[in-house]
């Protein structure tokens, strides 16, 4: 069993974290994945041309839809 300073824990470890943190972690991953895919796109943008521009436009549209959905579900509010 995990312990702190040799004392028995008073509550279970899962009781310390609210499920709201799950939403914040998913939102972080959403923004993080956006940057991971945008860097290689920026490197080859001039070689590919308009096709790359349209593909990134679709990608960003999907991400914006995810952000708008999170906003509608009030995932950005902290109570």
Secondary structure, 3 states (H helix, E strand, C coil): CCCECCECCCCCHHHHCCCHHHHHHHHHHHHHHHHHHHHHHHHHHHHHCHHHHHHHHHHHHHHHHHHHHHHHCCCCCCC
